């Protein structure tokens, strides 16, 4: 046999494999393990999450928006969940506490994007807390387009017959176990395209005991639970040759003094983390200290969902997978000029600077953006003269080839 036909067959094999991988759809599962700061996850043995991160990566991250700025967001559980699934901070999604009084559903969750753009995708939620589905996702509400999950397994905190509430909070651990068992079963059998798993027990132990052996043991238990979910995913990957991505994170850290509280803006309360098996992690994930809002735009990419230009301009998160151009936009007023800065990941490419002085998007309207300039991303700064354009609010979007990032300047004197 000559070399040429052999080479052609090999080339054909790799081309076929490449095209298959490009066309193969990715299934995504998103896990929130409540209330674990990065310093704890780093010092406790977590072999299952370590195995996942070896396929992809681990990074410290943060919750809380811009500290002391317009987007500062409470480090509170439901606030963190909603920031994660909408890719926006609280000044947009309008969830400021666990009561979830009046979410702004104009800022879509990852589940809403899936329903509207790819209704064939199957969605599922496995949650210790009912409000994640009924209030944050807003299932069945007119404001969310009457969105319906394909499968849900939640609400067991209301079942006091099977899970009688005890002072030790062991009932929450039992509910978490129930949720994990069903997650494992359903993923292995049904393989939904987009899933959210929420587990609470770690936060309960943090509140009750603070930095303690009880808290650390809860984290070890969590890792075992993650291992069971991962085993179901591996079954789908190995037996059915499916492509899966998992993102595991937390919603907030804990207070420095005792570890019992959270909600403020101390460094440790803001200190979160991300574990993923995603293989196309970018430089922003590696070097940029991402945030909880960055997971949602990454899942959009994995699921091949494409928000409109107006929606993209409102998403605060930056993808941690695939190519990325810009991140970390910040605006400061100096002598009637906004000093705009950012972090560049595409230094030889130009970025566009857009400015709007309205915020009609939050009520369902459309903001008008004006192009204020084009500049090489590597310059990482731009000045916008606003002396002839007085306003209370300036919404600024930096548009790169691969993504957009945004920031606001609010003029308190107007």
C-alpha positions as a Markdown table, in Angstrom:
| # | Residue | x | y | z |
|---|---|---|---|---|
| 1 | Unk | 0.0 | 0.0 | 0.0 |
| 2 | Unk | 1.4 | 3.4 | -0.9 |
| 3 | Unk | 1.7 | 6.2 | 1.6 |
| 4 | Unk | -0.6 | 8.6 | -0.1 |
| 5 | Unk | -3.8 | 6.6 | 0.3 |
| 6 | Unk | -2.9 | 5.8 | 3.9 |
| 7 | Unk | -2.4 | 9.5 | 4.6 |
| 8 | Unk | -5.7 | 10.3 | 2.9 |
| 9 | Unk | -7.5 | 7.8 | 5.1 |
| 10 | Unk | -5.9 | 9.2 | 8.2 |
| 11 | Unk | -6.8 | 12.7 | 7.2 |
| 12 | Unk | -10.4 | 11.7 | 6.4 |
| 13 | Unk | -10.6 | 10.0 | 9.8 |
| 14 | Unk | -9.5 | 13.2 | 11.7 |
| 15 | Unk | -11.6 | 15.4 | 9.5 |
| 16 | Unk | -14.7 | 13.2 | 10.3 |
| 17 | Unk | -13.9 | 13.3 | 14.0 |
| 18 | Unk | -13.5 | 17.1 | 13.9 |
| 19 | Unk | -16.8 | 17.6 | 12.1 |
| 20 | Unk | -18.5 | 15.2 | 14.5 |
| 21 | Unk | -17.2 | 17.2 | 17.5 |
| 22 | Unk | -18.3 | 20.4 | 15.9 |
| 23 | Unk | -21.8 | 19.1 | 15.3 |
| 24 | Unk | -22.1 | 17.2 | 18.6 |
| 25 | Unk | -24.3 | 19.1 | 20.9 |
| 26 | Unk | -23.0 | 19.9 | 24.4 |
| 27 | Unk | -25.1 | 19.2 | 27.5 |
| 28 | Unk | -24.6 | 21.5 | 30.4 |
| 29 | Unk | -25.1 | 21.1 | 34.2 |
| 30 | Unk | -24.7 | 23.9 | 36.6 |
| 31 | Unk | -24.2 | 23.3 | 40.4 |
| 32 | Unk | -24.4 | 25.8 | 43.2 |
| 33 | Unk | -23.0 | 24.6 | 46.5 |
| 34 | Unk | -24.1 | 27.2 | 49.0 |
| 35 | Unk | -21.8 | 29.4 | 51.1 |
| 36 | Unk | -18.3 | 28.0 | 50.7 |
| 37 | Unk | -15.5 | 30.6 | 50.4 |
| 38 | Unk | -12.5 | 29.8 | 48.2 |
| 39 | Unk | -10.1 | 29.5 | 51.1 |
| 40 | Unk | -12.1 | 26.6 | 52.5 |
| 41 | Unk | -12.6 | 24.7 | 49.2 |
| 42 | Unk | -8.9 | 25.0 | 48.7 |
| 43 | Unk | -7.8 | 23.5 | 52.0 |
| 44 | Unk | -10.4 | 20.7 | 52.3 |
| 45 | Unk | -9.8 | 17.4 | 50.5 |
| 46 | Unk | -12.2 | 17.3 | 47.5 |
| 47 | Unk | -11.0 | 14.5 | 45.3 |
| 48 | Unk | -14.1 | 14.5 | 43.0 |
| 49 | Unk | -14.0 | 18.2 | 42.3 |
| 50 | Unk | -10.2 | 17.9 | 41.8 |
| 51 | Unk | -10.8 | 15.2 | 39.2 |
| 52 | Unk | -13.2 | 17.5 | 37.4 |
| 53 | Unk | -10.9 | 20.5 | 37.5 |
| 54 | Unk | -8.1 | 18.3 | 36.0 |
| 55 | Unk | -10.1 | 18.0 | 32.9 |
| 56 | Unk | -10.8 | 21.7 | 32.8 |
| 57 | Unk | -9.8 | 24.1 | 35.6 |
| 58 | Unk | -10.3 | 25.7 | 38.9 |
| 59 | Unk | -10.2 | 29.4 | 39.7 |
| 60 | Unk | -11.0 | 31.8 | 42.5 |
| 61 | Unk | -13.9 | 34.1 | 41.6 |
| 62 | Unk | -16.0 | 36.7 | 43.2 |
| 63 | Unk | -19.6 | 37.7 | 44.1 |
| 64 | Unk | -20.8 | 41.2 | 44.9 |
| 65 | Unk | -20.5 | 43.4 | 41.8 |
| 66 | Unk | -18.3 | 46.5 | 41.9 |
| 67 | Unk | -17.5 | 47.1 | 45.5 |
| 68 | Unk | -18.7 | 50.6 | 46.6 |
| 69 | Unk | -19.9 | 51.1 | 43.0 |
| 70 | Unk | -23.2 | 51.2 | 41.1 |
| 71 | Unk | -23.4 | 47.4 | 40.7 |
| 72 | Unk | -22.5 | 46.5 | 44.3 |
| 73 | Unk | -24.6 | 43.4 | 45.1 |
| 74 | Unk | -25.3 | 41.8 | 48.5 |
| 75 | Unk | -23.5 | 38.5 | 49.1 |
| 76 | Unk | -26.8 | 36.8 | 49.9 |
| 77 | Unk | -27.9 | 33.4 | 48.6 |
| 78 | Unk | -30.8 | 34.1 | 46.3 |
| 79 | Unk | -29.0 | 37.2 | 45.0 |
| 80 | Unk | -26.0 | 35.0 | 44.1 |
| 81 | Unk | -28.2 | 32.4 | 42.4 |
| 82 | Unk | -29.9 | 35.0 | 40.2 |
| 83 | Unk | -26.7 | 36.7 | 39.4 |
| 84 | Unk | -25.4 | 33.3 | 38.2 |
| 85 | Unk | -28.4 | 32.4 | 36.0 |
| 86 | Unk | -28.9 | 35.9 | 34.5 |
| 87 | Unk | -25.3 | 37.0 | 34.1 |
| 88 | Unk | -26.2 | 40.3 | 35.7 |
| 89 | Unk | -25.8 | 42.0 | 39.0 |
| 90 | Unk | -28.6 | 43.1 | 41.3 |
| 91 | Unk | -29.0 | 46.6 | 39.9 |
| 92 | Unk | -30.4 | 44.9 | 36.9 |
| 93 | Unk | -32.1 | 41.6 | 38.0 |
| 94 | Unk | -33.5 | 43.4 | 41.1 |
| 95 | Unk | -33.2 | 40.5 | 43.5 |
| 96 | Unk | -31.7 | 42.0 | 46.7 |
| 97 | Unk | -32.5 | 39.3 | 49.3 |
| 98 | Unk | -33.8 | 35.9 | 49.9 |
| 99 | Unk | -37.4 | 37.1 | 49.9 |
| 100 | Unk | -37.1 | 37.7 | 46.1 |
| 101 | Unk | -39.7 | 40.4 | 46.2 |
| 102 | Unk | -39.7 | 41.7 | 42.6 |
| 103 | Unk | -37.3 | 40.2 | 40.1 |
| 104 | Unk | -36.9 | 42.0 | 36.8 |
| 105 | Unk | -37.5 | 39.3 | 34.3 |
| 106 | Unk | -36.5 | 41.6 | 31.4 |
| 107 | Unk | -33.0 | 40.2 | 32.1 |
| 108 | Unk | -33.4 | 36.6 | 30.9 |
| 109 | Unk | -32.1 | 33.6 | 32.7 |
| 110 | Unk | -30.2 | 30.9 | 30.8 |
| 111 | Unk | -33.4 | 28.8 | 30.9 |
| 112 | Unk | -35.4 | 31.5 | 29.2 |
| 113 | Unk | -32.8 | 31.8 | 26.4 |
| 114 | Unk | -32.9 | 28.1 | 25.9 |
| 115 | Unk | -36.7 | 28.1 | 25.6 |
| 116 | Unk | -36.9 | 31.0 | 23.3 |
| 117 | Unk | -34.1 | 30.1 | 20.9 |
| 118 | Unk | -33.8 | 26.3 | 21.1 |
| 119 | Unk | -37.1 | 24.9 | 22.4 |
| 120 | Unk | -36.0 | 21.4 | 21.6 |
| 121 | Unk | -33.5 | 21.6 | 24.5 |
| 122 | Unk | -34.6 | 19.7 | 27.6 |
| 123 | Unk | -34.3 | 21.5 | 30.9 |
| 124 | Unk | -34.2 | 20.3 | 34.5 |
| 125 | Unk | -33.8 | 21.6 | 38.0 |
| 126 | Unk | -32.9 | 19.6 | 41.1 |
| 127 | Unk | -33.1 | 21.9 | 44.1 |
| 128 | Unk | -33.4 | 21.9 | 47.9 |
| 129 | Unk | -35.2 | 25.2 | 47.6 |
| 130 | Unk | -38.5 | 25.7 | 45.7 |
| 131 | Unk | -38.1 | 29.4 | 45.0 |
| 132 | Unk | -35.2 | 28.8 | 42.6 |
| 133 | Unk | -37.8 | 27.5 | 40.1 |
| 134 | Unk | -40.9 | 29.4 | 41.0 |
| 135 | Unk | -39.4 | 32.9 | 41.7 |
| 136 | Unk | -36.0 | 33.1 | 40.2 |
| 137 | Unk | -36.6 | 31.2 | 37.0 |
| 138 | Unk | -40.2 | 32.3 | 37.2 |
| 139 | Unk | -41.7 | 29.2 | 35.9 |
| 140 | Unk | -45.2 | 29.7 | 34.4 |
| 141 | Unk | -45.3 | 33.5 | 34.8 |
| 142 | Unk | -46.5 | 35.7 | 32.0 |
| 143 | Unk | -43.4 | 37.9 | 32.6 |
| 144 | Unk | -41.1 | 35.0 | 31.6 |
| 145 | Unk | -43.1 | 34.0 | 28.6 |
| 146 | Unk | -44.9 | 31.3 | 30.6 |
| 147 | Unk | -41.7 | 29.3 | 30.7 |
| 148 | Unk | -41.9 | 25.7 | 31.8 |
| 149 | Unk | -39.1 | 23.4 | 32.9 |
| 150 | Unk | -39.2 | 20.0 | 31.3 |
| 151 | Unk | -38.5 | 18.4 | 34.7 |
| 152 | Unk | -38.3 | 19.6 | 38.3 |
| 153 | Unk | -37.4 | 17.9 | 41.5 |
| 154 | Unk | -37.7 | 20.4 | 44.4 |
| 155 | Unk | -39.8 | 21.9 | 47.2 |
| 156 | Unk | -38.8 | 19.3 | 49.8 |
| 157 | Unk | -38.1 | 22.0 | 52.5 |
| 158 | Unk | -41.9 | 22.3 | 52.6 |
| 159 | Unk | -42.4 | 18.6 | 53.3 |
| 160 | Unk | -42.2 | 18.5 | 57.1 |
| 161 | Unk | -43.8 | 15.0 | 57.2 |
| 162 | Unk | -40.9 | 13.3 | 55.4 |
| 163 | Unk | -38.3 | 15.8 | 56.4 |
| 164 | Unk | -39.2 | 17.1 | 59.9 |
| 165 | Unk | -37.3 | 20.2 | 60.7 |
| 166 | Unk | -34.7 | 19.7 | 63.5 |
| 167 | Unk | -32.4 | 22.2 | 65.2 |
| 168 | Unk | -29.3 | 20.4 | 63.9 |
| 169 | Unk | -30.5 | 21.1 | 60.3 |
| 170 | Unk | -29.9 | 17.4 | 59.5 |
| 171 | Unk | -33.1 | 17.5 | 57.5 |
| 172 | Unk | -31.4 | 19.8 | 55.0 |
| 173 | Unk | -28.6 | 17.2 | 54.5 |
| 174 | Unk | -31.3 | 14.5 | 54.0 |
| 175 | Unk | -33.0 | 16.7 | 51.4 |
| 176 | Unk | -29.7 | 17.3 | 49.6 |
| 177 | Unk | -29.1 | 13.6 | 49.5 |
| 178 | Unk | -32.6 | 13.1 | 48.0 |
| 179 | Unk | -31.9 | 15.8 | 45.4 |
| 180 | Unk | -28.5 | 14.3 | 44.5 |
| 181 | Unk | -29.9 | 10.8 | 44.2 |
| 182 | Unk | -32.5 | 12.0 | 41.8 |
| 183 | Unk | -30.0 | 14.1 | 39.9 |
| 184 | Unk | -27.9 | 11.1 | 39.4 |
| 185 | Unk | -30.8 | 8.9 | 38.3 |
| 186 | Unk | -32.3 | 11.4 | 36.0 |
| 187 | Unk | -29.1 | 12.4 | 34.3 |
| 188 | Unk | -28.1 | 8.8 | 33.7 |
| 189 | Unk | -31.5 | 7.9 | 32.3 |
| 190 | Unk | -32.7 | 11.0 | 30.5 |
| 191 | Unk | -29.7 | 13.2 | 29.9 |
| 192 | Unk | -31.3 | 16.7 | 29.9 |
| 193 | Unk | -29.5 | 19.4 | 27.9 |
| 194 | Unk | -29.5 | 22.1 | 30.6 |
| 195 | Unk | -29.7 | 21.3 | 34.3 |
| 196 | Unk | -29.4 | 23.3 | 37.6 |
| 197 | Unk | -28.5 | 21.5 | 40.8 |
| 198 | Unk | -28.7 | 23.5 | 44.1 |
| 199 | Unk | -27.5 | 22.1 | 47.5 |
| 200 | Unk | -27.8 | 23.9 | 50.8 |
| 201 | Unk | -26.3 | 22.0 | 53.7 |
| 202 | Unk | -22.9 | 23.5 | 53.6 |
| 203 | Unk | -24.3 | 27.0 | 54.2 |
| 204 | Unk | -26.4 | 25.8 | 57.1 |
| 205 | Unk | -23.3 | 24.3 | 58.8 |
| 206 | Unk | -21.5 | 27.6 | 58.1 |
| 207 | Unk | -24.3 | 29.6 | 59.8 |
| 208 | Unk | -24.5 | 27.3 | 62.7 |
| 209 | Unk | -20.9 | 26.5 | 63.4 |
| 210 | Unk | -18.8 | 28.9 | 61.4 |
| 211 | Unk | -15.3 | 27.9 | 60.5 |
| 212 | Unk | -15.4 | 24.5 | 62.1 |
| 213 | Unk | -15.0 | 20.8 | 61.7 |
| 214 | Unk | -18.8 | 20.5 | 61.2 |
| 215 | Unk | -18.5 | 23.0 | 58.3 |
| 216 | Unk | -15.5 | 21.2 | 56.8 |
| 217 | Unk | -17.2 | 17.8 | 57.1 |
| 218 | Unk | -20.2 | 19.2 | 55.2 |
| 219 | Unk | -17.8 | 20.3 | 52.4 |
| 220 | Unk | -16.3 | 16.8 | 52.2 |
| 221 | Unk | -19.9 | 15.4 | 52.0 |
| 222 | Unk | -20.6 | 17.8 | 49.2 |
| 223 | Unk | -17.6 | 16.5 | 47.3 |
| 224 | Unk | -18.9 | 12.9 | 47.6 |
| 225 | Unk | -22.3 | 14.1 | 46.3 |
| 226 | Unk | -20.6 | 15.8 | 43.4 |
| 227 | Unk | -18.8 | 12.6 | 42.7 |
| 228 | Unk | -22.1 | 10.8 | 42.3 |
| 229 | Unk | -23.4 | 13.3 | 39.9 |
| 230 | Unk | -20.1 | 13.2 | 38.0 |
| 231 | Unk | -20.4 | 9.4 | 37.8 |
| 232 | Unk | -23.8 | 9.8 | 36.0 |
| 233 | Unk | -22.3 | 12.3 | 33.6 |
| 234 | Unk | -19.4 | 9.9 | 32.9 |
| 235 | Unk | -21.9 | 7.2 | 32.1 |
| 236 | Unk | -23.5 | 9.4 | 29.5 |
| 237 | Unk | -20.1 | 10.3 | 28.1 |
| 238 | Unk | -18.6 | 6.9 | 28.0 |
| 239 | Unk | -21.6 | 4.8 | 27.0 |
| 240 | Unk | -23.5 | 7.2 | 24.8 |
| 241 | Unk | -20.5 | 9.3 | 23.6 |
| 242 | Unk | -22.2 | 12.5 | 24.7 |
| 243 | Unk | -20.4 | 15.8 | 25.3 |
| 244 | Unk | -21.0 | 17.3 | 28.8 |
| 245 | Unk | -19.8 | 20.4 | 30.6 |
| 246 | Unk | -20.2 | 20.9 | 34.3 |
| 247 | Unk | -19.8 | 24.2 | 36.2 |
| 248 | Unk | -19.7 | 24.1 | 40.0 |
| 249 | Unk | -19.6 | 27.2 | 42.0 |
| 250 | Unk | -20.9 | 28.9 | 45.2 |
| 251 | Unk | -23.1 | 31.9 | 45.8 |
| 252 | Unk | -21.0 | 33.8 | 48.4 |
| 253 | Unk | -18.2 | 33.5 | 50.9 |
| 254 | Unk | -18.3 | 34.0 | 54.7 |
| 255 | Unk | -17.4 | 36.6 | 57.3 |
| 256 | Unk | -13.7 | 36.7 | 58.2 |
| 257 | Unk | -14.1 | 36.7 | 62.0 |
| 258 | Unk | -16.1 | 33.5 | 62.6 |
| 259 | Unk | -17.4 | 32.3 | 59.2 |
| 260 | Unk | -20.9 | 32.3 | 60.4 |
| 261 | Unk | -22.3 | 35.2 | 58.4 |
| 262 | Unk | -22.3 | 36.7 | 55.0 |
| 263 | Unk | -24.1 | 39.5 | 53.1 |
| 264 | Unk | -21.5 | 42.3 | 53.3 |
| 265 | Unk | -18.6 | 43.3 | 51.1 |
| 266 | Unk | -15.6 | 42.0 | 53.0 |
| 267 | Unk | -13.0 | 40.3 | 50.8 |
| 268 | Unk | -13.9 | 36.9 | 52.3 |
| 269 | Unk | -17.7 | 37.4 | 51.8 |
| 270 | Unk | -17.0 | 38.1 | 48.2 |
| 271 | Unk | -14.6 | 35.3 | 47.7 |
| 272 | Unk | -16.0 | 32.5 | 45.6 |
| 273 | Unk | -14.7 | 29.9 | 43.1 |
| 274 | Unk | -15.5 | 27.9 | 39.9 |
| 275 | Unk | -14.7 | 24.3 | 39.1 |
| 276 | Unk | -15.3 | 23.1 | 35.6 |
| 277 | Unk | -14.4 | 20.3 | 33.2 |
| 278 | Unk | -14.6 | 22.7 | 30.2 |
| 279 | Unk | -11.6 | 22.3 | 28.0 |
| 280 | Unk | -11.6 | 25.6 | 26.1 |
| 281 | Unk | -11.0 | 27.8 | 29.1 |
| 282 | Unk | -9.6 | 31.2 | 28.1 |
| 283 | Unk | -7.1 | 33.7 | 29.4 |
| 284 | Unk | -9.8 | 35.6 | 31.3 |
| 285 | Unk | -10.5 | 32.4 | 33.3 |
| 286 | Unk | -6.8 | 31.9 | 34.0 |
| 287 | Unk | -5.8 | 35.5 | 34.7 |
| 288 | Unk | -8.8 | 37.7 | 35.0 |
| 289 | Unk | -10.4 | 36.7 | 38.4 |
| 290 | Unk | -13.8 | 36.0 | 36.9 |
| 291 | Unk | -17.2 | 36.5 | 38.7 |
| 292 | Unk | -20.3 | 34.4 | 39.3 |
| 293 | Unk | -22.0 | 36.3 | 36.4 |
| 294 | Unk | -19.4 | 34.9 | 34.0 |
| 295 | Unk | -20.8 | 31.4 | 34.1 |
| 296 | Unk | -24.0 | 32.2 | 32.3 |
| 297 | Unk | -22.5 | 33.6 | 29.1 |
| 298 | Unk | -20.2 | 30.6 | 29.0 |
| 299 | Unk | -23.2 | 28.3 | 29.1 |
| 300 | Unk | -24.8 | 30.3 | 26.3 |
| 301 | Unk | -21.8 | 29.5 | 24.2 |
| 302 | Unk | -21.8 | 25.8 | 25.0 |
| 303 | Unk | -25.5 | 25.6 | 24.2 |
| 304 | Unk | -25.2 | 27.7 | 21.0 |
| 305 | Unk | -27.6 | 30.4 | 22.2 |
| 306 | Unk | -27.2 | 33.9 | 20.8 |
| 307 | Unk | -28.8 | 36.8 | 22.7 |
| 308 | Unk | -29.8 | 39.8 | 20.6 |
| 309 | Unk | -27.4 | 42.7 | 20.4 |
| 310 | Unk | -29.5 | 44.6 | 22.9 |
| 311 | Unk | -29.4 | 41.7 | 25.3 |
| 312 | Unk | -25.7 | 41.2 | 24.9 |
| 313 | Unk | -25.1 | 44.8 | 25.8 |
| 314 | Unk | -26.8 | 44.2 | 29.2 |
| 315 | Unk | -25.1 | 41.0 | 30.2 |
| 316 | Unk | -22.5 | 41.8 | 32.8 |
| 317 | Unk | -20.7 | 38.5 | 32.6 |
| 318 | Unk | -17.8 | 37.7 | 30.2 |
| 319 | Unk | -17.4 | 34.1 | 28.9 |
| 320 | Unk | -14.7 | 32.1 | 30.6 |
| 321 | Unk | -14.6 | 29.7 | 27.6 |
| 322 | Unk | -13.7 | 30.3 | 24.0 |
| 323 | Unk | -12.2 | 33.4 | 22.5 |
| 324 | Unk | -12.6 | 36.7 | 24.5 |
| 325 | Unk | -11.7 | 40.3 | 23.6 |
| 326 | Unk | -12.4 | 42.5 | 26.6 |
| 327 | Unk | -13.4 | 42.4 | 30.3 |
| 328 | Unk | -13.3 | 44.4 | 33.5 |
| 329 | Unk | -14.7 | 47.7 | 32.2 |
| 330 | Unk | -14.7 | 50.5 | 34.6 |
| 331 | Unk | -15.8 | 54.2 | 34.3 |
| 332 | Unk | -14.7 | 57.1 | 36.5 |
| 333 | Unk | -15.6 | 60.8 | 36.0 |
| 334 | Unk | -12.7 | 63.3 | 35.8 |
| 335 | Unk | -13.3 | 66.9 | 34.8 |
| 336 | Unk | -16.4 | 66.3 | 32.7 |
| 337 | Unk | -14.8 | 63.3 | 31.1 |
| 338 | Unk | -15.5 | 59.7 | 31.7 |
| 339 | Unk | -12.2 | 57.8 | 32.0 |
| 340 | Unk | -13.0 | 54.3 | 30.7 |
| 341 | Unk | -10.6 | 51.4 | 31.3 |
| 342 | Unk | -10.7 | 47.7 | 30.6 |
| 343 | Unk | -8.7 | 44.5 | 30.4 |
| 344 | Unk | -7.8 | 43.5 | 26.9 |
| 345 | Unk | -7.4 | 40.0 | 25.6 |
| 346 | Unk | -7.1 | 40.9 | 21.9 |
| 347 | Unk | -4.4 | 43.6 | 21.8 |
| 348 | Unk | -4.1 | 43.9 | 18.0 |
| 349 | Unk | -7.8 | 44.3 | 17.4 |
| 350 | Unk | -9.9 | 47.4 | 17.6 |
| 351 | Unk | -12.8 | 47.7 | 20.0 |
| 352 | Unk | -15.9 | 50.0 | 19.6 |
| 353 | Unk | -17.0 | 52.3 | 22.4 |
| 354 | Unk | -20.8 | 52.8 | 22.6 |
| 355 | Unk | -22.7 | 55.2 | 24.9 |
| 356 | Unk | -26.3 | 55.5 | 25.9 |
| 357 | Unk | -27.9 | 57.9 | 28.4 |
| 358 | Unk | -31.1 | 56.0 | 28.9 |
| 359 | Unk | -32.1 | 52.8 | 30.6 |
| 360 | Unk | -35.3 | 51.8 | 28.8 |
| 361 | Unk | -34.2 | 48.1 | 28.6 |
| 362 | Unk | -35.2 | 47.6 | 32.3 |
| 363 | Unk | -38.8 | 48.2 | 31.4 |
| 364 | Unk | -38.8 | 46.4 | 28.1 |
| 365 | Unk | -37.8 | 49.4 | 25.9 |
| 366 | Unk | -34.8 | 49.9 | 23.7 |
| 367 | Unk | -31.8 | 52.1 | 24.5 |
| 368 | Unk | -30.2 | 54.2 | 21.7 |
| 369 | Unk | -26.4 | 53.7 | 21.7 |
| 370 | Unk | -24.1 | 56.1 | 19.9 |
| 371 | Unk | -20.6 | 55.1 | 18.7 |
| 372 | Unk | -18.1 | 57.3 | 20.5 |
| 373 | Unk | -14.9 | 55.8 | 19.1 |
| 374 | Unk | -12.8 | 53.0 | 17.8 |
| 375 | Unk | -9.5 | 52.2 | 19.5 |
| 376 | Unk | -7.0 | 49.3 | 19.8 |
| 377 | Unk | -8.0 | 47.1 | 22.6 |
| 378 | Unk | -4.4 | 47.1 | 23.9 |
| 379 | Unk | -4.7 | 50.8 | 24.8 |
| 380 | Unk | -7.1 | 49.7 | 27.6 |
| 381 | Unk | -8.4 | 53.3 | 28.1 |
| 382 | Unk | -10.6 | 55.8 | 26.4 |
| 383 | Unk | -11.9 | 59.3 | 27.4 |
| 384 | Unk | -15.5 | 60.3 | 26.7 |
| 385 | Unk | -16.3 | 64.0 | 26.9 |
| 386 | Unk | -19.7 | 64.5 | 28.4 |
| 387 | Unk | -19.7 | 68.2 | 28.9 |
| 388 | Unk | -22.2 | 68.7 | 26.1 |
| 389 | Unk | -24.2 | 65.6 | 27.0 |
| 390 | Unk | -25.3 | 66.0 | 30.7 |
| 391 | Unk | -27.2 | 63.0 | 32.1 |
| 392 | Unk | -27.9 | 61.2 | 35.4 |
| 393 | Unk | -26.8 | 57.9 | 33.8 |
| 394 | Unk | -24.2 | 56.8 | 31.3 |
| 395 | Unk | -24.3 | 53.2 | 30.0 |
| 396 | Unk | -21.1 | 52.3 | 28.2 |
| 397 | Unk | -20.5 | 49.2 | 26.2 |
| 398 | Unk | -17.1 | 48.1 | 24.9 |
| 399 | Unk | -17.6 | 45.8 | 21.8 |
| 400 | Unk | -14.8 | 43.5 | 20.8 |
| 401 | Unk | -14.6 | 40.9 | 18.1 |
| 402 | Unk | -15.5 | 38.1 | 20.4 |
| 403 | Unk | -17.6 | 39.6 | 23.2 |
| 404 | Unk | -18.9 | 42.8 | 24.8 |
| 405 | Unk | -18.5 | 44.1 | 28.3 |
| 406 | Unk | -20.3 | 47.0 | 29.9 |
| 407 | Unk | -20.1 | 49.5 | 32.7 |
| 408 | Unk | -22.2 | 52.4 | 34.0 |
| 409 | Unk | -21.4 | 55.8 | 35.4 |
| 410 | Unk | -24.1 | 57.3 | 37.6 |
| 411 | Unk | -23.9 | 61.0 | 38.1 |
| 412 | Unk | -25.2 | 61.6 | 41.6 |
| 413 | Unk | -25.3 | 65.4 | 41.1 |
| 414 | Unk | -27.9 | 65.2 | 38.3 |
